[in-house]
Amino acid sequence: MIRCDRCKKRSVVFVRYSGAHLCEEHFSGFVEKRVKQEFRRQADLRGRKRIAVAVSGGKDSTVVLHLLDQIIGARKDLALCAITVDEGISGYRASSIPIISQNCSELGIEHRIVTFRELFGLTMDEVASKSRELSTCSYCGVLRRAAMNRAAREWNATYLATGLNLDDTAQSILMNFARGDVERLARLGPHRRVQPGLVPRIQPLRTIPESETTLYAMIKHFKWHDLECPYAPEALRNDYRSAVNQLEDKYPGTKYSILKSYDEMLPAIEKLYPQAKLGTCECGEPTISKRCKACELVDSLRAHV
């Protein structure tokens, strides 16, 4: 039996990038310490603040919800709210919402649900059935971001926390490098530059690998939604996920190296691409053009009817 390096209890994980064997207790503390540090680094918690959490019901957003509740504790100057976007995907989202609502009820956290049908007049199933130029996931990503921002802003949130983990972040960095979209790299979260109408996004799991959020959720016996979106196989991100995982498997610590390199370059990238002046779309969302991207995409879909 392999034992924990710190207390000699039975080890539940070998952290390859650090070479440590950890038991349940020390692994949990290992995750919680880094999440707490990242949360406090990204968010200014002085004074009254309102933290919205984008909760899909998956393991990552479920872990974020529980850990932020744990970190904030009984502080009366900080408020938490869970926001769920119902995209309108048959057999998928309807099965996750009851799990999210149960978690929120047990934690005593307000749960708000916004739907694509209410906001945009269509569902993702309807989008997928239409003739269109982009992949289903491209439409969903734009509409989800708009929906989350609107819901967080209407709740008067100071920050919007997401469940993006180290794997997601490393993949996003490489995707934008490969596409030559350096300007988008300057806009990746966590957001340090605040724009009117945009609720700054923070990523408490930014330094936590996906495998560790999964193990943490299992150790803590969290309830989460474990179904894959039926449109996920279309996503370009799948290719980058495979590439990053192969590199990590061969060279442990690769994901951290990608993140570290990006963080060191970010100040220079932000100088190259200063904040654009935003206007307001007729839907109320901030936009760099006359209309926001979400409205443009919805209009393009209606043009194909």
BALOBA-1460 file (C-alpha; in Angstrom, 3 decimals):
// residues 305
<rec num="1" residu="m" x="0.000" y="0.000" z="0.000"/>
<rec num="2" residu="i" x="1.345" y="3.428" z="-0.987"/>
<rec num="3" residu="r" x="1.145" y="5.951" z="1.825"/>
<rec num="4" residu="c" x="0.746" y="9.733" z="1.962"/>
<rec num="5" residu="d" x="4.051" y="11.596" z="2.030"/>
<rec num="6" residu="r" x="2.781" y="13.856" z="4.815"/>
<rec num="7" residu="c" x="0.956" y="11.615" z="7.277"/>
<rec num="8" residu="k" x="1.507" y="7.983" z="6.184"/>
<rec num="9" residu="k" x="-2.233" y="7.356" z="5.681"/>
<rec num="10" residu="r" x="-3.280" y="5.517" z="2.533"/>
<rec num="11" residu="s" x="-2.536" y="7.594" z="-0.567"/>
<rec num="12" residu="v" x="-5.421" y="8.254" z="-2.963"/>
<rec num="13" residu="v" x="-3.461" y="10.109" z="-5.639"/>
<rec num="14" residu="f" x="0.010" y="10.516" z="-7.081"/>
<rec num="15" residu="v" x="0.503" y="14.090" z="-8.279"/>
<rec num="16" residu="r" x="2.908" y="13.502" z="-11.164"/>
<rec num="17" residu="y" x="3.945" y="17.122" z="-11.698"/>
<rec num="18" residu="s" x="5.018" y="17.453" z="-8.046"/>
<rec num="19" residu="g" x="5.941" y="13.838" z="-7.289"/>
<rec num="20" residu="a" x="3.725" y="13.740" z="-4.178"/>
<rec num="21" residu="h" x="1.565" y="10.907" z="-2.848"/>
<rec num="22" residu="l" x="-1.401" y="12.363" z="-0.912"/>
<rec num="23" residu="c" x="-4.202" y="10.963" z="1.243"/>
<rec num="24" residu="e" x="-7.780" y="12.258" z="1.010"/>
<rec num="25" residu="e" x="-7.272" y="14.898" z="3.710"/>
<rec num="26" residu="h" x="-4.016" y="16.309" z="2.356"/>
<rec num="27" residu="f" x="-5.178" y="16.174" z="-1.250"/>
<rec num="28" residu="s" x="-8.328" y="18.117" z="-0.314"/>
<rec num="29" residu="g" x="-6.229" y="20.703" z="1.496"/>
<rec num="30" residu="f" x="-3.872" y="20.869" z="-1.502"/>
<rec num="31" residu="v" x="-6.803" y="21.771" z="-3.784"/>
<rec num="32" residu="e" x="-8.558" y="24.115" z="-1.351"/>
<rec num="33" residu="k" x="-5.422" y="26.134" z="-0.608"/>
<rec num="34" residu="r" x="-4.755" y="26.861" z="-4.282"/>
<rec num="35" residu="v" x="-8.391" y="27.717" z="-5.023"/>
<rec num="36" residu="k" x="-8.517" y="30.097" z="-2.063"/>
<rec num="37" residu="q" x="-5.288" y="31.788" z="-3.161"/>
<rec num="38" residu="e" x="-6.510" y="32.141" z="-6.742"/>
<rec num="39" residu="f" x="-9.904" y="33.476" z="-5.702"/>
<rec num="40" residu="r" x="-8.375" y="36.118" z="-3.439"/>
<rec num="41" residu="r" x="-5.815" y="37.032" z="-6.103"/>
<rec num="42" residu="q" x="-8.480" y="37.570" z="-8.740"/>
<rec num="43" residu="a" x="-11.238" y="39.199" z="-6.683"/>
<rec num="44" residu="d" x="-11.085" y="42.280" z="-4.479"/>
<rec num="45" residu="l" x="-13.156" y="41.189" z="-1.487"/>
<rec num="46" residu="r" x="-12.985" y="44.463" z="0.428"/>
<rec num="47" residu="g" x="-16.395" y="45.975" z="1.077"/>
<rec num="48" residu="r" x="-19.731" y="44.555" z="0.005"/>
<rec num="49" residu="k" x="-19.376" y="42.279" z="-3.016"/>
<rec num="50" residu="r" x="-21.757" y="40.025" z="-4.912"/>
<rec num="51" residu="i" x="-20.328" y="36.881" z="-6.518"/>
<rec num="52" residu="a" x="-22.393" y="35.150" z="-9.198"/>
<rec num="53" residu="v" x="-21.340" y="31.591" z="-10.044"/>
<rec num="54" residu="a" x="-22.073" y="30.125" z="-13.472"/>
<rec num="55" residu="v" x="-23.249" y="26.617" z="-12.620"/>
<rec num="56" residu="s" x="-23.913" y="24.075" z="-15.371"/>
<rec num="57" residu="g" x="-24.184" y="21.203" z="-12.917"/>
<rec num="58" residu="g" x="-20.959" y="19.535" z="-14.057"/>
<rec num="59" residu="k" x="-18.164" y="18.631" z="-11.658"/>
<rec num="60" residu="d" x="-16.133" y="21.818" z="-12.169"/>
<rec num="61" residu="s" x="-18.887" y="24.368" z="-11.580"/>
<rec num="62" residu="t" x="-20.196" y="22.247" z="-8.692"/>
<rec num="63" residu="v" x="-16.761" y="22.295" z="-7.053"/>
<rec num="64" residu="v" x="-16.520" y="26.086" z="-7.537"/>
<rec num="65" residu="l" x="-19.937" y="26.604" z="-5.946"/>
<rec num="66" residu="h" x="-19.076" y="24.518" z="-2.873"/>
<rec num="67" residu="l" x="-15.591" y="25.979" z="-2.434"/>
<rec num="68" residu="l" x="-16.685" y="29.608" z="-2.759"/>
<rec num="69" residu="d" x="-19.426" y="28.935" z="-0.221"/>
<rec num="70" residu="q" x="-16.752" y="27.436" z="2.046"/>
<rec num="71" residu="i" x="-14.320" y="30.322" z="1.518"/>
<rec num="72" residu="i" x="-16.868" y="33.103" z="1.944"/>
<rec num="73" residu="g" x="-18.486" y="31.349" z="4.883"/>
<rec num="74" residu="a" x="-20.692" y="33.526" z="7.043"/>
<rec num="75" residu="r" x="-19.336" y="36.877" z="5.805"/>
<rec num="76" residu="k" x="-22.364" y="39.155" z="5.636"/>
<rec num="77" residu="d" x="-20.616" y="41.567" z="3.270"/>
<rec num="78" residu="l" x="-20.317" y="38.896" z="0.546"/>
<rec num="79" residu="a" x="-23.247" y="37.311" z="-1.291"/>
<rec num="80" residu="l" x="-23.359" y="34.266" z="-3.574"/>
<rec num="81" residu="c" x="-25.808" y="33.430" z="-6.327"/>
<rec num="82" residu="a" x="-25.806" y="30.495" z="-8.761"/>
<rec num="83" residu="i" x="-26.749" y="31.199" z="-12.377"/>
<rec num="84" residu="t" x="-27.705" y="28.419" z="-14.770"/>
<rec num="85" residu="v" x="-28.225" y="28.880" z="-18.500"/>
<rec num="86" residu="d" x="-30.812" y="26.546" z="-20.020"/>
<rec num="87" residu="e" x="-29.794" y="26.321" z="-23.675"/>
<rec num="88" residu="g" x="-32.754" y="24.171" z="-24.654"/>
<rec num="89" residu="i" x="-30.983" y="20.883" z="-25.380"/>
<rec num="90" residu="s" x="-33.357" y="17.945" z="-25.234"/>
<rec num="91" residu="g" x="-32.417" y="15.200" z="-22.774"/>
<rec num="92" residu="y" x="-29.485" y="17.176" z="-21.380"/>
<rec num="93" residu="r" x="-30.115" y="20.409" z="-19.497"/>
<rec num="94" residu="a" x="-33.419" y="19.311" z="-17.974"/>
<rec num="95" residu="s" x="-31.622" y="16.528" z="-16.109"/>
<rec num="96" residu="s" x="-28.979" y="18.876" z="-14.644"/>
<rec num="97" residu="i" x="-31.194" y="21.657" z="-13.282"/>
<rec num="98" residu="p" x="-32.749" y="19.573" z="-10.445"/>
<rec num="99" residu="i" x="-29.234" y="18.606" z="-9.271"/>
<rec num="100" residu="i" x="-28.109" y="22.244" z="-9.257"/>
<rec num="101" residu="s" x="-31.248" y="23.345" z="-7.436"/>
<rec num="102" residu="q" x="-30.724" y="20.656" z="-4.793"/>
<rec num="103" residu="n" x="-27.099" y="21.713" z="-4.240"/>
<rec num="104" residu="c" x="-28.113" y="25.365" z="-3.956"/>
<rec num="105" residu="s" x="-30.929" y="24.521" z="-1.551"/>
<rec num="106" residu="e" x="-28.581" y="22.541" z="0.694"/>
<rec num="107" residu="l" x="-26.048" y="25.392" z="0.692"/>
<rec num="108" residu="g" x="-28.680" y="28.111" z="1.112"/>
<rec num="109" residu="i" x="-27.665" y="29.841" z="-2.127"/>
<rec num="110" residu="e" x="-30.060" y="31.620" z="-4.475"/>
<rec num="111" residu="h" x="-30.434" y="29.870" z="-7.844"/>
<rec num="112" residu="r" x="-31.402" y="31.795" z="-10.981"/>
<rec num="113" residu="i" x="-32.178" y="30.148" z="-14.315"/>
<rec num="114" residu="v" x="-32.159" y="31.963" z="-17.663"/>
<rec num="115" residu="t" x="-33.150" y="30.348" z="-20.952"/>
<rec num="116" residu="f" x="-32.160" y="30.830" z="-24.574"/>
<rec num="117" residu="r" x="-35.867" y="30.701" z="-25.440"/>
<rec num="118" residu="e" x="-36.645" y="33.709" z="-23.224"/>
<rec num="119" residu="l" x="-33.561" y="35.713" z="-24.195"/>
<rec num="120" residu="f" x="-33.121" y="34.899" z="-27.884"/>
<rec num="121" residu="g" x="-36.401" y="33.314" z="-28.965"/>
<rec num="122" residu="l" x="-34.875" y="29.958" z="-29.887"/>
<rec num="123" residu="t" x="-33.230" y="26.884" z="-28.405"/>
<rec num="124" residu="m" x="-29.925" y="25.177" z="-29.196"/>
<rec num="125" residu="d" x="-31.840" y="22.239" z="-30.669"/>
<rec num="126" residu="e" x="-33.453" y="24.683" z="-33.103"/>
<rec num="127" residu="v" x="-30.065" y="26.246" z="-33.874"/>
<rec num="128" residu="a" x="-28.603" y="22.807" z="-34.610"/>
<rec num="129" residu="s" x="-31.428" y="22.017" z="-37.025"/>
<rec num="130" residu="k" x="-30.916" y="25.159" z="-39.116"/>
<rec num="131" residu="s" x="-28.664" y="25.748" z="-42.095"/>
<rec num="132" residu="r" x="-25.757" y="27.812" z="-40.720"/>
<rec num="133" residu="e" x="-22.155" y="28.840" z="-41.322"/>
<rec num="134" residu="l" x="-20.666" y="28.021" z="-37.909"/>
<rec num="135" residu="s" x="-20.599" y="24.932" z="-35.705"/>
<rec num="136" residu="t" x="-23.305" y="24.426" z="-33.091"/>
<rec num="137" residu="c" x="-20.755" y="25.013" z="-30.329"/>
<rec num="138" residu="s" x="-19.732" y="28.378" z="-31.812"/>
<rec num="139" residu="y" x="-23.314" y="29.650" z="-31.575"/>
<rec num="140" residu="c" x="-23.766" y="28.188" z="-28.115"/>
<rec num="141" residu="g" x="-20.573" y="29.778" z="-26.780"/>
<rec num="142" residu="v" x="-21.562" y="33.279" z="-27.885"/>
<rec num="143" residu="l" x="-25.144" y="32.982" z="-26.660"/>
<rec num="144" residu="r" x="-24.121" y="31.425" z="-23.333"/>
<rec num="145" residu="r" x="-21.638" y="34.212" z="-22.604"/>
<rec num="146" residu="a" x="-24.266" y="36.837" z="-23.383"/>
<rec num="147" residu="a" x="-26.859" y="35.060" z="-21.231"/>
<rec num="148" residu="m" x="-24.489" y="34.672" z="-18.267"/>
<rec num="149" residu="n" x="-23.376" y="38.288" z="-18.442"/>
<rec num="150" residu="r" x="-26.939" y="39.580" z="-18.622"/>
<rec num="151" residu="a" x="-28.087" y="37.414" z="-15.707"/>
<rec num="152" residu="a" x="-25.084" y="38.395" z="-13.573"/>
<rec num="153" residu="r" x="-25.523" y="42.088" z="-14.372"/>
<rec num="154" residu="e" x="-29.240" y="41.993" z="-13.532"/>
<rec num="155" residu="w" x="-28.321" y="40.481" z="-10.151"/>
<rec num="156" residu="n" x="-25.851" y="43.369" z="-9.713"/>
<rec num="157" residu="a" x="-22.918" y="40.962" z="-9.482"/>
<rec num="158" residu="t" x="-19.445" y="42.308" z="-8.816"/>
<rec num="159" residu="y" x="-17.859" y="39.194" z="-10.333"/>
<rec num="160" residu="l" x="-18.961" y="36.177" z="-12.339"/>
<rec num="161" residu="a" x="-17.088" y="33.017" z="-11.311"/>
<rec num="162" residu="t" x="-16.844" y="30.163" z="-13.817"/>
<rec num="163" residu="g" x="-15.696" y="26.550" z="-13.529"/>
<rec num="164" residu="l" x="-12.875" y="26.845" z="-16.075"/>
<rec num="165" residu="n" x="-9.979" y="24.701" z="-14.879"/>
<rec num="166" residu="l" x="-6.295" y="24.424" z="-15.815"/>
<rec num="167" residu="d" x="-7.042" y="22.109" z="-18.748"/>
<rec num="168" residu="d" x="-9.633" y="24.515" z="-20.191"/>
<rec num="169" residu="t" x="-7.250" y="27.448" z="-19.820"/>
<rec num="170" residu="a" x="-4.287" y="25.708" z="-21.450"/>
<rec num="171" residu="q" x="-6.506" y="24.614" z="-24.342"/>
<rec num="172" residu="s" x="-7.845" y="28.150" z="-24.859"/>
<rec num="173" residu="i" x="-4.344" y="29.628" z="-24.882"/>
<rec num="174" residu="l" x="-3.114" y="27.158" z="-27.520"/>
<rec num="175" residu="m" x="-6.270" y="27.527" z="-29.629"/>
<rec num="176" residu="n" x="-5.828" y="31.277" z="-29.884"/>
<rec num="177" residu="f" x="-2.109" y="31.001" z="-30.606"/>
<rec num="178" residu="a" x="-2.807" y="28.469" z="-33.360"/>
<rec num="179" residu="r" x="-5.453" y="30.741" z="-34.910"/>
<rec num="180" residu="g" x="-3.174" y="33.762" z="-34.635"/>
<rec num="181" residu="d" x="-5.805" y="35.555" z="-32.560"/>
<rec num="182" residu="v" x="-3.464" y="37.399" z="-30.208"/>
<rec num="183" residu="e" x="-6.076" y="40.060" z="-29.459"/>
<rec num="184" residu="r" x="-8.398" y="37.426" z="-28.012"/>
<rec num="185" residu="l" x="-5.564" y="36.290" z="-25.733"/>
<rec num="186" residu="a" x="-5.641" y="39.752" z="-24.164"/>
<rec num="187" residu="r" x="-9.321" y="39.244" z="-23.311"/>
<rec num="188" residu="l" x="-9.143" y="35.784" z="-21.732"/>
<rec num="189" residu="g" x="-10.263" y="35.644" z="-18.126"/>
<rec num="190" residu="p" x="-9.735" y="36.254" z="-15.334"/>
<rec num="191" residu="h" x="-10.575" y="39.833" z="-16.227"/>
<rec num="192" residu="r" x="-8.372" y="42.478" z="-14.702"/>
<rec num="193" residu="r" x="-9.725" y="45.263" z="-16.905"/>
<rec num="194" residu="v" x="-13.348" y="46.176" z="-16.207"/>
<rec num="195" residu="q" x="-15.608" y="47.358" z="-19.022"/>
<rec num="196" residu="p" x="-19.004" y="49.059" z="-18.516"/>
<rec num="197" residu="g" x="-21.800" y="46.516" z="-18.858"/>
<rec num="198" residu="l" x="-19.488" y="43.495" z="-18.639"/>
<rec num="199" residu="v" x="-19.346" y="41.625" z="-15.338"/>
<rec num="200" residu="p" x="-15.677" y="40.637" z="-14.811"/>
<rec num="201" residu="r" x="-15.196" y="36.874" z="-14.985"/>
<rec num="202" residu="i" x="-12.980" y="35.105" z="-12.485"/>
<rec num="203" residu="q" x="-11.698" y="31.529" z="-12.562"/>
<rec num="204" residu="p" x="-11.028" y="30.074" z="-9.110"/>
<rec num="205" residu="l" x="-10.060" y="26.673" z="-10.615"/>
<rec num="206" residu="r" x="-7.556" y="28.189" z="-13.033"/>
<rec num="207" residu="t" x="-4.597" y="26.294" z="-11.532"/>
<rec num="208" residu="i" x="-6.455" y="23.034" z="-10.804"/>
<rec num="209" residu="p" x="-6.212" y="20.210" z="-13.398"/>
<rec num="210" residu="e" x="-9.495" y="18.627" z="-14.449"/>
<rec num="211" residu="s" x="-8.456" y="15.282" z="-12.984"/>
<rec num="212" residu="e" x="-8.056" y="16.938" z="-9.567"/>
<rec num="213" residu="t" x="-11.476" y="18.606" z="-9.636"/>
<rec num="214" residu="t" x="-12.975" y="15.210" z="-10.458"/>
<rec num="215" residu="l" x="-11.174" y="13.476" z="-7.602"/>
<rec num="216" residu="y" x="-12.016" y="16.305" z="-5.198"/>
<rec num="217" residu="a" x="-15.726" y="16.100" z="-6.109"/>
<rec num="218" residu="m" x="-15.663" y="12.333" z="-5.573"/>
<rec num="219" residu="i" x="-13.891" y="12.573" z="-2.193"/>
<rec num="220" residu="k" x="-16.413" y="15.181" z="-1.015"/>
<rec num="221" residu="h" x="-19.349" y="13.130" z="-2.350"/>
<rec num="222" residu="f" x="-20.742" y="16.061" z="-4.309"/>
<rec num="223" residu="k" x="-23.753" y="15.519" z="-6.542"/>
<rec num="224" residu="w" x="-23.093" y="16.596" z="-10.120"/>
<rec num="225" residu="h" x="-24.413" y="16.118" z="-13.635"/>
<rec num="226" residu="d" x="-22.233" y="13.673" z="-15.548"/>
<rec num="227" residu="l" x="-23.786" y="13.686" z="-19.030"/>
<rec num="228" residu="e" x="-21.917" y="15.076" z="-22.046"/>
<rec num="229" residu="c" x="-23.659" y="17.634" z="-24.228"/>
<rec num="230" residu="p" x="-24.837" y="15.844" z="-27.402"/>
<rec num="231" residu="y" x="-23.239" y="18.574" z="-29.531"/>
<rec num="232" residu="a" x="-19.836" y="18.406" z="-27.788"/>
<rec num="233" residu="p" x="-18.228" y="16.066" z="-30.365"/>
<rec num="234" residu="e" x="-18.460" y="18.912" z="-32.921"/>
<rec num="235" residu="a" x="-16.191" y="21.204" z="-30.887"/>
<rec num="236" residu="l" x="-12.757" y="22.140" z="-32.241"/>
<rec num="237" residu="r" x="-11.580" y="22.198" z="-28.628"/>
<rec num="238" residu="n" x="-11.588" y="18.387" z="-28.604"/>
<rec num="239" residu="d" x="-8.485" y="18.305" z="-30.823"/>
<rec num="240" residu="y" x="-6.616" y="20.687" z="-28.520"/>
<rec num="241" residu="r" x="-7.729" y="18.721" z="-25.465"/>
<rec num="242" residu="s" x="-6.200" y="15.580" z="-26.942"/>
<rec num="243" residu="a" x="-2.968" y="17.352" z="-27.893"/>
<rec num="244" residu="v" x="-2.520" y="18.978" z="-24.463"/>
<rec num="245" residu="n" x="-3.283" y="15.722" z="-22.652"/>
<rec num="246" residu="q" x="-0.745" y="13.835" z="-24.760"/>
<rec num="247" residu="l" x="1.921" y="16.416" z="-23.937"/>
<rec num="248" residu="e" x="1.018" y="16.344" z="-20.248"/>
<rec num="249" residu="d" x="1.179" y="12.556" z="-20.196"/>
<rec num="250" residu="k" x="4.654" y="12.579" z="-21.733"/>
<rec num="251" residu="y" x="5.916" y="15.717" z="-19.983"/>
<rec num="252" residu="p" x="4.168" y="16.231" z="-16.601"/>
<rec num="253" residu="g" x="3.685" y="19.912" z="-15.822"/>
<rec num="254" residu="t" x="3.101" y="20.983" z="-19.440"/>
<rec num="255" residu="k" x="-0.298" y="22.521" z="-18.625"/>
<rec num="256" residu="y" x="1.227" y="24.636" z="-15.864"/>
<rec num="257" residu="s" x="4.047" y="25.677" z="-18.203"/>
<rec num="258" residu="i" x="1.544" y="26.875" z="-20.822"/>
<rec num="259" residu="l" x="-0.315" y="28.899" z="-18.188"/>
<rec num="260" residu="k" x="2.894" y="30.344" z="-16.719"/>
<rec num="261" residu="s" x="4.155" y="31.407" z="-20.148"/>
<rec num="262" residu="y" x="0.839" y="33.079" z="-20.927"/>
<rec num="263" residu="d" x="0.765" y="34.955" z="-17.612"/>
<rec num="264" residu="e" x="4.276" y="36.285" z="-18.215"/>
<rec num="265" residu="m" x="3.344" y="37.506" z="-21.700"/>
<rec num="266" residu="l" x="-0.043" y="38.960" z="-20.762"/>
<rec num="267" residu="p" x="1.142" y="42.446" z="-19.671"/>
<rec num="268" residu="a" x="2.852" y="42.937" z="-23.045"/>
<rec num="269" residu="i" x="-0.178" y="41.622" z="-24.947"/>
<rec num="270" residu="e" x="-2.492" y="43.983" z="-23.061"/>
<rec num="271" residu="k" x="-0.292" y="46.922" z="-24.076"/>
<rec num="272" residu="l" x="-0.591" y="45.891" z="-27.728"/>
<rec num="273" residu="y" x="-4.373" y="45.647" z="-27.469"/>
<rec num="274" residu="p" x="-5.811" y="48.307" z="-25.148"/>
<rec num="275" residu="q" x="-9.456" y="48.198" z="-24.167"/>
<rec num="276" residu="a" x="-11.849" y="49.097" z="-26.948"/>
<rec num="277" residu="k" x="-14.558" y="51.641" z="-26.293"/>
<rec num="278" residu="l" x="-17.864" y="49.798" z="-26.052"/>
<rec num="279" residu="g" x="-21.316" y="50.943" z="-27.024"/>
<rec num="280" residu="t" x="-24.652" y="49.367" z="-26.188"/>
<rec num="281" residu="c" x="-26.594" y="47.023" z="-28.426"/>
<rec num="282" residu="e" x="-30.368" y="47.466" z="-28.702"/>
<rec num="283" residu="c" x="-30.681" y="44.320" z="-26.532"/>
<rec num="284" residu="g" x="-28.824" y="46.096" z="-23.720"/>
<rec num="285" residu="e" x="-25.549" y="44.180" z="-23.994"/>
<rec num="286" residu="p" x="-22.231" y="45.993" z="-24.476"/>
<rec num="287" residu="t" x="-20.768" y="45.784" z="-27.977"/>
<rec num="288" residu="i" x="-17.822" y="47.037" z="-30.001"/>
<rec num="289" residu="s" x="-20.079" y="47.328" z="-33.087"/>
<rec num="290" residu="k" x="-23.617" y="48.601" z="-33.564"/>
<rec num="291" residu="r" x="-24.981" y="45.168" z="-32.611"/>
<rec num="292" residu="c" x="-23.574" y="42.561" z="-30.249"/>
<rec num="293" residu="k" x="-22.340" y="39.224" z="-31.569"/>
<rec num="294" residu="a" x="-25.258" y="37.339" z="-30.016"/>
<rec num="295" residu="c" x="-27.824" y="39.462" z="-31.866"/>
<rec num="296" residu="e" x="-25.856" y="39.172" z="-35.113"/>
<rec num="297" residu="l" x="-25.851" y="35.368" z="-34.864"/>
<rec num="298" residu="v" x="-29.543" y="35.185" z="-34.008"/>
<rec num="299" residu="d" x="-30.342" y="37.439" z="-36.974"/>
<rec num="300" residu="s" x="-28.236" y="35.267" z="-39.281"/>
<rec num="301" residu="l" x="-30.169" y="32.195" z="-38.157"/>
<rec num="302" residu="r" x="-33.503" y="33.846" z="-38.775"/>
<rec num="303" residu="a" x="-32.331" y="34.855" z="-42.261"/>
<rec num="304" residu="h" x="-31.979" y="31.149" z="-43.082"/>
<rec num="305" residu="v" x="-35.606" y="30.357" z="-42.218"/>
